[in-house]
Amino acid sequence: MGGWGVKDIPGQRGRVAVVTGANGGLGFVTARELARAGARVVLACRSEARGGAAAERIAAEVPGAEVEFGRLDLGDLASVREFARSFSYDRLDLLVNNAGVMALPYGRTADGFETQSGVNHLGHFALTGLLFPLVAKTPGARIVTVSSMMHVLADVDPDDLARGEKGTYRKWVAYGRSKSANLLFTHELARRLAVTGSDVVAAAAHPGYASTDLQTAGPRLEGRKGAERLMEIGNRVLGQSAEAGALPTLYAATAPGVQPDTFVGPSFAMWRGSPATSWRAGRTRDDTRAELLWTASERLTGVVYEGLKG
């Protein structure tokens, strides 16, 4: 993977991609570069104003780009179902589960889930399951879920995915838990795909420390100006650009020979640099915990993957 960059993305002409959270940051770069390589890209975003503006910006930066906005609120399962129902293409080559929230104040989704678990994991679990029949019939399709090196902060409890009561809520623990869930989900999805003999590749990626709005969103919502400013300084001094941070996702989504359940991240200490296979906590490859998480996710979302049994 050494030195891999956007110039190495194989041609994507004729392929259809969905990128969640594509209105800014890593998702925007991912969508733009897939479009530059020739893919038709659906920018799945909560805000029509921001998503539409992102599509217009990509069209301006990449002449001939085929991009469009699709409304998707991962914190509302009704919105997830509507997005999947209205998806008009007869194929889906790339599903990039990129959107996420980080270290937010305590809150709950429209369906009553703790916000970080609900958006980062359960929303994407439901979206992937609802779109899976289309992915499964598309030769060479991939599902890439963006996790984080911060998954090391906490294990996920499959018996209590919606945990996080206000009195005991710890925002960074909740974030780590949701990112561990992303990896366990990828592991179980890859295992189930292998059992069925499918050629769909489920992989995961993380950006290391990439400078985006993700770091400042939590302090801003809490009204903590000092913390917000500190995060801004950290982004400038320590973070790599969104362009660099998106490379592991683009590699996992497009590079030849990516293996199922691969976790791709920056090569230098999981922090920055060109894409490389990344270290991950051993518990994120635990078959028993992954299956328990899958079962709990099905129960909470009401989404069962068609043709993909355990």
SERO-4910 file (N, C-alpha, C, O; in steps of 0.05 Angstrom, whole numbers):
BEGIN
 pado doro    nc1    nc2    nc3   cac1   cac2   cac3    cc1    cc2    cc3    oc1    oc2    oc3
  Met    A     16    -24      0      0      0      0     17     25      0      6     47     -2
  Gly    A     43     22      2     61     45      6     57     67    -16     58     60    -40
  Gly    A     53     92     -7     51    114    -26     25    115    -42     23    131    -60
  Trp    A      5     99    -34    -20     98    -50    -35    125    -46    -37    135    -24
  Gly    A    -45    135    -69    -59    160    -68    -83    160    -88    -89    140   -100
  Val    A    -96    183    -90   -120    184   -107   -114    177   -136   -132    168   -150
  Lys    A    -90    182   -144    -82    176   -172    -83    146   -177    -84    137   -200
  Asp    A    -83    130   -156    -83    101   -158   -111     88   -158   -113     64   -161
  Ile    A   -131    105   -154   -159     94   -154   -165     83   -182   -163     97   -201
  Pro    A   -173     58   -183   -180     47   -210   -205     61   -221   -221     72   -206
  Gly    A   -208     60   -247   -231     72   -260   -257     61   -248   -260     37   -245
  Gln    A   -276     79   -243   -301     71   -231   -325     76   -249   -348     76   -241
  Arg    A   -320     80   -275   -341     85   -294   -361     62   -294   -354     39   -295
  Gly    A   -387     70   -293   -408     50   -293   -415     40   -265   -434     24   -263
  Arg    A   -400     48   -245   -406     39   -218   -422     60   -203   -420     84   -208
  Val    A   -439     50   -184   -456     68   -168   -446     66   -139   -441     44   -129
  Ala    A   -443     89   -126   -434     90    -98   -453    107    -81   -464    127    -91
  Val    A   -456     99    -56   -470    115    -36   -449    122    -15   -436    104     -4
  Val    A   -447    147     -8   -429    156     13   -445    171     34   -456    192     28
  Thr    A   -447    161     58   -462    175     79   -445    197     91   -421    195     93
  Gly    A   -459    219     99   -444    241    110   -425    254     91   -403    262     98
  Ala    A   -434    257     66   -416    266     45   -417    296     41   -405    307     22
  Asn    A   -430    311     59   -432    340     55   -407    355     64   -404    378     58
  Gly    A   -389    341     79   -364    355     87   -344    335     97   -349    311     98
  Gly    A   -320    345    103   -299    328    114   -291    304     98   -289    306     73
  Leu    A   -287    282    111   -278    257     98   -298    247     77   -290    238     56
  Gly    A   -324    249     84   -344    240     66   -345    255     40   -348    244     18
  Phe    A   -341    282     41   -340    298     17   -317    290      0   -320    287    -25
  Val    A   -293    287     11   -270    280     -4   -274    252    -17   -267    248    -40
  Thr    A   -284    234     -1   -289    207    -12   -308    208    -36   -303    195    -56
  Ala    A   -330    222    -33   -350    224    -55   -337    238    -79   -341    229   -102
  Arg    A   -323    259    -75   -310    274    -97   -291    257   -112   -291    257   -137
  Glu    A   -274    242    -98   -254    226   -112   -266    202   -126   -256    193   -147
  Leu    A   -287    190   -115   -301    169   -129   -314    180   -155   -313    167   -176
  Ala    A   -326    204   -153   -337    216   -176   -316    223   -197   -320    220   -221
  Arg    A   -293    232   -187   -271    239   -206   -262    214   -221   -253    216   -244
  Ala    A   -263    191   -208   -255    166   -220   -277    154   -238   -273    134   -252
  Gly    A   -301    168   -239   -321    160   -258   -346    148   -246   -365    142   -261
  Ala    A   -347    144   -220   -371    132   -207   -394    152   -207   -390    177   -206
  Arg    A   -418    142   -207   -442    158   -201   -446    157   -171   -448    135   -160
  Val    A   -446    180   -158   -445    180   -129   -469    194   -117   -477    216   -125
  Val    A   -482    180    -98   -504    191    -83   -494    201    -56   -482    185    -41
  Leu    A   -497    227    -51   -488    239    -26   -511    236     -6   -530    252     -7
  Ala    A   -509    217     12   -530    212     31   -526    228     56   -508    222     72
  Cys    A   -541    250     59   -537    269     80   -563    277     94   -585    275     82
  Arg    A   -561    286    118   -585    294    133   -596    321    123   -620    324    121
  Ser    A   -578    340    118   -587    367    110   -588    369     80   -568    365     66
  Glu    A   -611    376     69   -614    380     40   -597    404     31   -586    403     10
  Ala    A   -597    425     47   -581    449     40   -551    443     37   -539    449     18
  Arg    A   -540    429     58   -512    423     58   -505    401     38   -485    403     24
  Gly    A   -523    381     36   -518    360     16   -520    369    -12   -503    362    -29
  Gly    A   -540    386    -18   -542    397    -45   -519    415    -52   -509    415    -74
  Ala    A   -510    431    -32   -487    448    -37   -461    432    -43   -445    439    -59
  Ala    A   -458    410    -28   -435    392    -33   -436    380    -61   -415    379    -74
  Ala    A   -459    372    -70   -462    361    -97   -455    382   -117   -441    376   -137
  Glu    A   -464    406   -113   -457    428   -132   -427    434   -132   -415    439   -153
  Arg    A   -415    433   -108   -386    438   -107   -370    416   -121   -351    422   -135
  Ile    A   -378    391   -118   -364    370   -132   -368    373   -162   -348    369   -177
  Ala    A   -392    380   -171   -397    383   -199   -379    406   -211   -370    405   -234
  Ala    A   -375    427   -194   -358    449   -203   -328    441   -204   -313    450   -221
  Glu    A   -320    425   -184   -291    417   -182   -284    394   -202   -261    392   -210
  Val    A   -304    378   -208   -299    354   -226   -318    356   -250   -340    346   -248
  Pro    A   -309    368   -271   -326    370   -295   -336    342   -304   -321    324   -307
  Gly    A   -362    341   -308   -374    316   -317   -381    297   -294   -390    274   -299
  Ala    A   -376    305   -269   -382    288   -246   -412    282   -245   -429    299   -250
  Glu    A   -418    257   -239   -446    248   -236   -452    245   -206   -446    224   -194
  Val    A   -463    265   -194   -469    265   -165   -497    275   -160   -508    291   -175
  Glu    A   -508    266   -139   -535    275   -131   -538    272   -101   -524    257    -88
  Phe    A   -556    288    -90   -563    287    -62   -585    268    -56   -604    266    -71
  Gly    A   -583    253    -33   -604    236    -23   -607    241      6   -588    239     21
  Arg    A   -631    247     15   -635    254     44   -634    229     61   -648    210     56
  Leu    A   -617    230     81   -614    207     99   -607    218    127   -586    230    131
  Asp    A   -624    212    146   -618    218    174   -615    192    189   -634    177    194
  Leu    A   -590    185    195   -583    160    208   -594    158    236   -595    136    248
  Gly    A   -602    180    248   -614    181    274   -644    177    274   -657    181    294
  Asp    A   -655    169    251   -684    165    249   -688    141    230   -684    144    206
  Leu    A   -696    118    241   -699     94    224   -720     98    202   -719     85    181
  Ala    A   -740    115    207   -760    121    186   -746    134    162   -752    127    139
  Ser    A   -727    152    167   -712    164    145   -694    144    131   -691    145    106
  Val    A   -682    126    146   -665    105    134   -682     88    115   -673     82     93
  Arg    A   -705     80    124   -723     64    108   -732     79     83   -734     67     61
  Glu    A   -738    104     86   -747    120     63   -724    123     42   -729    122     18
  Phe    A   -700    127     52   -677    129     33   -674    103     17   -671    104     -7
  Ala    A   -675     81     31   -672     55     18   -695     50     -2   -691     40    -24
  Arg    A   -719     57      7   -743     53    -10   -741     69    -36   -749     60    -57
  Ser    A   -731     93    -34   -731    111    -57   -706    109    -74   -703    122    -94
  Phe    A   -687     92    -66   -662     89    -81   -669     77   -108   -680     55   -110
  Ser    A   -662     91   -129   -673     85   -156   -655     68   -174   -664     61   -196
  Tyr    A   -631     62   -165   -613     48   -183   -617     18   -181   -626      8   -161
  Asp    A   -609      4   -202   -612    -25   -202   -587    -39   -194   -585    -64   -197
  Arg    A   -567    -25   -184   -542    -36   -175   -531    -18   -153   -538      6   -152
  Leu    A   -513    -29   -136   -499    -13   -116   -472    -26   -112   -469    -46    -99
  Asp    A   -452    -13   -124   -425    -24   -123   -409    -18    -98   -394    -34    -88
  Leu    A   -414      6    -87   -399     15    -63   -418     28    -44   -432     48    -51
  Leu    A   -419     18    -20   -434     31      2   -413     39     23   -400     22     35
  Val    A   -409     65     26   -389     75     45   -404     87     69   -415    108     67
  Asn    A   -403     72     91   -416     81    116   -397     99    131   -382     91    149
  Asn    A   -397    124    122   -377    144    132   -388    162    154   -372    169    172
  Ala    A   -413    169    153   -424    190    171   -420    181    201   -420    158    207
  Gly    A   -416    201    218   -413    195    246   -414    220    263   -410    242    253
  Val    A   -418    216    288   -416    237    308   -397    229    329   -392    205    334
  Met    A   -384    249    342   -363    242    361   -365    258    387   -366    283    387
  Ala    A   -365    244    409   -364    256    436   -384    278    440   -378    299    450
  Leu    A   -409    272    432   -430    292    435   -441    291    464   -438    272    478
  Pro    A   -454    313    472   -469    313    497   -490    291    496   -498    282    475
  Tyr    A   -500    283    520   -520    262    521   -545    269    505   -555    292    505
  Gly    A   -554    250    490   -579    253    474   -588    227    464   -575    206    467
  Arg    A   -612    227    452   -624    203    441   -634    208    413   -642    231    406
  Thr    A   -634    187    396   -644    189    369   -674    189    369   -687    187    390
  Ala    A   -686    192    345   -715    192    342   -727    166    352   -750    165    360
  Asp    A   -711    144    352   -720    118    360   -712    111    389   -716     88    397
  Gly    A   -701    130    403   -695    126    432   -668    114    438   -663    107    460
  Phe    A   -650    112    418   -623    101    422   -605    123    431   -608    146    423
  Glu    A   -585    117    448   -564    136    454   -553    146    427   -547    130    409
  Thr    A   -548    172    425   -543    184    399   -520    172    384   -522    165    360
  Gln    A   -497    168    398   -473    159    383   -476    130    374   -468    123    352
  Ser    A   -488    113    391   -493     85    383   -514     85    361   -511     69    342
  Gly    A   -534    102    363   -556    101    344   -547    111    316   -555     99    296
  Val    A   -531    132    315   -522    143    290   -499    127    278   -500    118    255
  Asn    A   -478    123    294   -454    111    284   -457     81    277   -445     72    258
  His    A   -472     67    293   -475     38    288   -503     30    278   -506     20    256
  Leu    A   -523     34    294   -550     23    288   -561     35    262   -574     20    246
  Gly    A   -558     61    257   -567     72    232   -554     60    208   -567     54    188
  His    A   -528     56    210   -513     43    188   -520     14    185   -521      3    163
  Phe    A   -524      0    208   -532    -28    206   -558    -31    191   -561    -48    173
  Ala    A   -577    -13    197   -603    -14    184   -601     -7    154   -612    -20    137
  Leu    A   -585     14    148   -582     22    120   -569      0    104   -579     -6     82
  Thr    A   -548    -12    114   -535    -33    100   -553    -57     95   -553    -69     73
  Gly    A   -569    -64    115   -587    -86    112   -609    -81     92   -616    -99     76
  Leu    A   -619    -57     91   -641    -50     73   -631    -49     44   -646    -55     25
  Leu    A   -606    -41     40   -594    -39     13   -580    -65      5   -571    -68    -18
  Phe    A   -578    -84     24   -562   -108     19   -571   -124     -5   -554   -133    -21
  Pro    A   -597   -128    -10   -605   -144    -33   -594   -132    -59   -587   -147    -78
  Leu    A   -592   -105    -61   -581    -93    -85   -551    -96    -86   -540   -102   -107
  Val    A   -537    -94    -63   -508    -98    -62   -502   -127    -70   -483   -132    -85
  Ala    A   -517   -146    -59   -512   -174    -63   -513   -182    -92   -499   -201   -101
  Lys    A   -529   -169   -108   -532   -177   -136   -513   -161   -155   -514   -164   -179
  Thr    A   -497   -143   -143   -478   -127   -159   -450   -140   -158   -438   -141   -136
  Pro    A   -440   -150   -180   -414   -163   -180   -392   -145   -170   -390   -122   -178
  Gly    A   -375   -156   -152   -352   -141   -142   -359   -118   -123   -343   -100   -120
  Ala    A   -382   -119   -111   -390    -97    -93   -374    -97    -67   -364   -117    -59
  Arg    A   -373    -74    -54   -359    -71    -28   -376    -54     -9   -391    -36    -17
  Ile    A   -373    -61     16   -385    -45     38   -363    -37     56   -349    -54     68
  Val    A   -358    -11     59   -336      0     75   -348     16     98   -363     35     93
  Thr    A   -342      9    122   -351     23    146   -328     37    159   -308     25    165
  Val    A   -332     63    165   -311     79    176   -312     77    207   -332     85    219
  Ser    A   -291     67    219   -289     65    248   -269     86    257   -267    107    245
  Ser    A   -254     80    278   -235    100    289   -214     85    306   -220     64    317
  Met    A   -190     97    307   -171     86    326   -180     89    355   -170     76    372
  Met    A   -200    106    359   -211    110    386   -229     87    394   -241     88    416
  His    A   -232     67    378   -247     43    386   -234     30    411   -247     15    425
  Val    A   -209     36    415   -194     24    438   -206     34    465   -200     22    485
  Leu    A   -221     56    464   -231     67    489   -251     50    504   -254     51    528
  Ala    A   -267     34    489   -288     19    501   -298     -4    484   -299     -2    460
  Asp    A   -305    -26    498   -318    -48    485   -347    -42    482   -358    -25    497
  Val    A   -360    -56    464   -389    -53    461   -403    -75    477   -394    -98    478
  Asp    A   -426    -68    489   -442    -88    504   -466    -95    487   -485    -79    485
  Pro    A   -466   -118    474   -488   -125    456   -515   -127    470   -536   -124    457
  Asp    A   -514   -131    496   -539   -133    511   -551   -105    519   -573   -103    530
  Asp    A   -535    -84    513   -544    -58    522   -534    -37    502   -520    -18    510
  Leu    A   -542    -39    477   -533    -21    456   -544      7    460   -530     27    453
  Ala    A   -567     10    472   -579     36    476   -571     49    503   -584     68    511
  Arg    A   -551     38    516   -543     48    542   -532     76    541   -528     87    519
  Gly    A   -529     88    563   -519    116    564   -538    134    578   -543    157    570
  Glu    A   -549    125    600   -568    142    615   -553    167    624   -529    167    630
  Lys    A   -568    189    625   -556    215    629   -538    217    654   -517    230    653
  Gly    A   -546    204    675   -531    206    700   -504    193    699   -486    201    714
  Thr    A   -500    173    682   -475    158    680   -462    161    653   -441    148    649
  Tyr    A   -472    177    636   -462    179    609   -434    191    608   -429    212    620
  Arg    A   -417    178    593   -390    188    588   -386    189    558   -386    168    544
  Lys    A   -383    213    547   -385    216    518   -363    202    502   -368    192    480
  Trp    A   -339    201    513   -317    188    499   -319    158    500   -312    144    481
  Val    A   -329    148    523   -334    119    525   -356    111    505   -354     90    491
  Ala    A   -377    127    503   -399    122    484   -388    122    456   -396    106    439
  Tyr    A   -370    141    450   -359    142    423   -342    117    417   -345    104    396
  Gly    A   -324    110    436   -308     85    432   -325     61    429   -319     43    413
  Arg    A   -347     59    444   -365     36    442   -377     35    414   -379     13    402
  Ser    A   -385     57    403   -398     57    376   -377     50    355   -385     37    335
  Lys    A   -352     58    358   -332     51    338   -323     22    340   -316     10    320
  Ser    A   -324     11    364   -320    -18    367   -342    -33    353   -338    -54    340
  Ala    A   -367    -23    356   -389    -35    343   -386    -35    312   -393    -55    299
  Asn    A   -375    -14    301   -369    -13    272   -351    -36    264   -356    -49    243
  Leu    A   -331    -41    280   -312    -63    272   -324    -90    277   -320   -108    260
  Leu    A   -339    -94    298   -352   -120    303   -373   -125    281   -376   -148    272
  Phe    A   -387   -105    273   -407   -107    251   -393   -116    225   -402   -134    212
  Thr    A   -370   -103    219   -356   -111    194   -346   -139    196   -347   -154    176
  His    A   -336   -147    219   -327   -175    223   -349   -195    219   -345   -215    204
  Glu    A   -372   -190    231   -394   -209    228   -406   -209    200   -414   -230    189
  Leu    A   -407   -185    187   -417   -184    160   -398   -199    141   -408   -214    124
  Ala    A   -372   -196    145   -353   -211    128   -356   -241    132   -354   -257    113
  Arg    A   -360   -249    157   -363   -278    163   -388   -289    149   -387   -310    137
  Arg    A   -410   -275    151   -435   -284    139   -433   -284    108   -444   -302     96
  Leu    A   -420   -265     97   -416   -265     68   -400   -289     59   -406   -301     39
  Ala    A   -379   -296     75   -363   -319     68   -379   -345     69   -375   -362     52
  Val    A   -396   -347     89   -413   -371     92   -431   -375     68   -435   -398     59
  Thr    A   -441   -353     57   -459   -355     34   -444   -357      7   -456   -361    -14
  Gly    A   -417   -354      8   -402   -355    -17   -403   -329    -33   -396   -329    -57
  Ser    A   -412   -307    -21   -415   -282    -35   -388   -270    -41   -369   -274    -26
  Asp    A   -386   -255    -63   -361   -242    -69   -361   -213    -60   -342   -198    -65
  Val    A   -382   -205    -46   -383   -178    -34   -361   -176    -12   -358   -194      4
  Val    A   -346   -154    -12   -324   -150      8   -334   -130     28   -341   -108     21
  Ala    A   -333   -138     54   -339   -120     76   -313   -113     89   -299   -131     99
  Ala    A   -306    -88     90   -281    -79    102   -286    -54    118   -308    -42    118
  Ala    A   -266    -46    134   -268    -22    151   -243     -4    147   -223    -13    137
  Ala    A   -246     21    154   -224     40    151   -226     60    174   -246     63    187
  His    A   -204     74    178   -204     97    196   -184    118    186   -165    111    173
  Pro    A   -189    143    193   -172    165    182   -148    173    198   -133    191    190
  Gly    A   -143    159    221   -123    169    239   -133    195    251   -156    197    259
  Tyr    A   -116    215    253   -125    241    263   -127    260    238   -107    270    229
  Ala    A   -152    263    229   -157    281    206   -171    306    216   -189    304    233
  Ser    A   -163    328    206   -174    354    214   -201    359    200   -201    366    177
  Thr    A   -223    355    215   -250    360    204   -266    373    225   -257    379    247
  Asp    A   -292    378    219   -310    390    239   -318    371    261   -331    379    280
  Leu    A   -312    345    258   -320    325    277   -310    331    305   -324    328    325
  Gln    A   -285    341    307   -273    345    333   -286    368    348   -287    368    373
  Thr    A   -296    389    334   -306    412    347   -336    412    352   -347    429    366
  Ala    A   -350    392    340   -379    392    342   -389    389    371   -407    403    379
  Gly    A   -377    370    386   -385    365    413   -382    390    431   -401    399    443
  Pro    A   -357    401    433   -354    426    449   -372    448    440   -382    464    457
  Arg    A   -377    451    414   -395    472    405   -423    469    415   -436    488    424
  Leu    A   -433    444    414   -460    438    424   -462    443    454   -484    451    464
  Glu    A   -441    438    469   -441    443    498   -436    472    505   -437    479    529
  Gly    A   -429    488    486   -423    516    491   -396    520    505   -392    540    519
  Arg    A   -378    501    502   -352    502    514   -332    515    495   -317    501    481
  Lys    A   -330    541    495   -314    556    475   -284    549    478   -270    546    458
  Gly    A   -275    546    503   -246    539    507   -239    512    495   -219    509    482
  Ala    A   -256    492    500   -251    465    489   -253    465    459   -238    452    445
  Glu    A   -272    481    448   -274    482    419   -249    494    407   -239    485    387
  Arg    A   -239    515    420   -215    528    410   -191    509    412   -174    508    394
  Leu    A   -189    494    434   -168    474    437   -168    453    415   -147    446    404
  Met    A   -192    444    408   -195    424    387   -186    436    360   -174    423    344
  Glu    A   -193    461    356   -185    475    331   -154    476    329   -143    472    307
  Ile    A   -141    483    351   -112    484    351   -100    456    346    -81    453    331
  Gly    A   -112    436    360   -102    408    356   -105    400    327    -87    386    316
  Asn    A   -127    407    314   -131    401    286   -108    412    269    -98    399    251
  Arg    A   -102    438    274    -81    451    258    -53    439    263    -38    436    244
  Val    A    -48    433    288    -20    425    295    -16    395    290      5    387    280
  Leu    A    -36    378    297    -32    350    297    -46    335    274    -37    314    265
  Gly    A    -68    346    264    -84    332    245    -73    333    217    -59    352    209
  Gln    A    -79    312    201    -74    313    173    -99    323    159   -120    324    171
  Ser    A    -97    329    134   -120    341    119   -141    320    115   -137    296    117
  Ala    A   -165    330    109   -187    312    102   -180    296     77   -188    272     75
  Glu    A   -165    308     59   -157    294     35   -140    269     42   -143    248     30
  Ala    A   -121    273     61   -105    250     69   -121    231     86   -117    206     84
  Gly    A   -138    241    103   -154    224    121   -173    206    106   -180    184    116
  Ala    A   -182    214     82   -201    198     66   -187    176     51   -201    157     41
  Leu    A   -161    176     49   -147    156     33   -151    127     42   -156    110     25
  Pro    A   -150    121     69   -156     94     77   -184     84     68   -187     61     60
  Thr    A   -204    102     69   -231     94     60   -231     89     30   -242     69     21
  Leu    A   -218    106     15   -217    103    -14   -202     78    -21   -209     64    -40
  Tyr    A   -181     72     -6   -166     47    -12   -183     23     -7   -185      5    -24
  Ala    A   -197     22     17   -214     -1     23   -236     -4      3   -245    -26     -2
  Ala    A   -245     18     -8   -268     18    -27   -260     10    -55   -277      0    -70
  Thr    A   -235     15    -63   -229     13    -92   -204     -3    -98   -202    -13   -121
  Ala    A   -185     -6    -80   -159    -18    -87   -163    -48    -93   -179    -61    -79
  Pro    A   -149    -59   -113   -151    -87   -119   -141   -104    -95   -122    -96    -81
  Gly    A   -154   -127    -91   -143   -146    -72   -150   -141    -43   -139   -155    -26
  Val    A   -167   -122    -36   -174   -117     -9   -189   -141      2   -209   -150    -10
  Gln    A   -180   -152     24   -192   -176     35   -215   -170     54   -215   -149     67
  Pro    A   -234   -189     57   -256   -184     76   -245   -180    104   -226   -192    113
  Asp    A   -259   -162    119   -252   -155    146   -226   -141    150   -215   -140    172
  Thr    A   -215   -131    128   -191   -114    130   -197    -88    144   -219    -77    141
  Phe    A   -179    -78    160   -181    -52    173   -158    -35    163   -135    -40    169
  Val    A   -165    -14    147   -144      2    135   -143     29    149   -163     42    155
  Gly    A   -118     38    154   -114     64    167    -88     76    158    -74     65    141
  Pro    A    -80     99    169    -55    112    162    -31     94    171    -33     80    191
  Ser    A    -10     96    156     13     78    161     30     85    184     43     68    196
  Phe    A     31    111    191     49    120    213     34    120    239     19    139    245
  Ala    A     39    100    256     28     99    283     -3    102    284    -13    113    303
  Met    A    -16     93    263    -46     96    261    -54    125    261    -78    131    266
  Trp    A    -36    144    256    -41    172    260    -43    187    233    -62    202    229
  Arg    A    -23    182    216    -23    197    191     -6    181    171      7    162    178
  Gly    A     -7    189    146      9    175    125     -8    159    106    -33    160    108
  Ser    A      4    146     87    -10    131     66    -24    107     78    -17     98    100
  Pro    A    -44     96     64    -60     74     75    -43     49     80    -25     42     65
  Ala    A    -50     35    101    -37     10    109    -57     -7    125    -76      4    137
  Thr    A    -52    -33    127    -68    -49    145    -63    -40    173    -41    -37    182
  Ser    A    -85    -35    188    -83    -23    214    -87    -43    237   -101    -63    234
  Trp    A    -73    -38    259    -78    -54    284   -107    -49    293   -118    -27    289
  Arg    A   -119    -69    306   -145    -66    318   -146    -83    343   -131   -103    345
  Ala    A   -162    -76    362   -165    -92    387   -175   -120    380   -193   -122    363
  Gly    A   -164   -140    392   -171   -167    387   -201   -173    391   -212   -190    377
  Arg    A   -213   -159    410   -241   -163    415   -259   -156    392   -283   -165    391
  Thr    A   -249   -140    373   -265   -133    350   -266   -155    328   -278   -152    307
  Arg    A   -253   -178    335   -254   -201    317   -265   -225    333   -260   -248    326
  Asp    A   -280   -220    354   -291   -241    370   -317   -250    358   -337   -235    357
  Asp    A   -318   -275    348   -342   -285    334   -367   -285    351   -388   -277    342
  Thr    A   -364   -292    376   -387   -294    394   -399   -266    399   -423   -263    397
  Arg    A   -382   -247    406   -391   -220    411   -403   -207    386   -423   -192    387
  Ala    A   -391   -213    363   -400   -202    338   -428   -213    331   -445   -198    322
  Glu    A   -433   -238    336   -459   -250    330   -480   -239    350   -503   -234    342
  Leu    A   -472   -235    375   -491   -224    394   -498   -195    387   -521   -187    389
  Leu    A   -478   -180    377   -483   -152    368   -502   -152    345   -521   -136    344
  Trp    A   -498   -170    326   -515   -172    302   -544   -178    310   -563   -165    301
  Thr    A   -548   -197    328   -574   -204    336   -588   -181    351   -612   -176    346
  Ala    A   -574   -168    368   -585   -145    382   -592   -122    363   -612   -109    366
  Ser    A   -575   -118    343   -580    -97    323   -604   -103    306   -620    -85    300
  Glu    A   -608   -128    299   -633   -136    285   -657   -130    301   -677   -119    292
  Arg    A   -656   -137    327   -679   -134    345   -686   -104    348   -709    -96    347
  Leu    A   -665    -87    352   -670    -59    357   -679    -44    332   -696    -26    334
  Thr    A   -668    -51    309   -675    -36    284   -698    -49    269   -711    -35    253
  Gly    A   -704    -74    274   -724    -88    259   -715    -95    231   -732   -103    214
  Val    A   -689    -93    225   -678    -99    198   -664   -126    199   -645   -130    214
  Val    A   -673   -145    182   -661   -171    179   -649   -172    151   -663   -166    131
  Tyr    A   -624   -181    149   -611   -182    123   -621   -205    106   -618   -228    113
  Glu    A   -633   -198     84   -645   -218     66   -623   -236     54   -605   -226     41
  Gly    A   -626   -262     59   -607   -281     47   -580   -283     61   -562   -294     49
  Leu    A   -578   -272     85   -552   -272     98   -556   -281    127   -556   -265    146
  Lys    A   -558   -307    130   -563   -318    157   -536   -324    170   -515   -324    157
  Gly    A   -537   -328    196   -513   -332    212   -501   -360    208   -481   -366    220
***
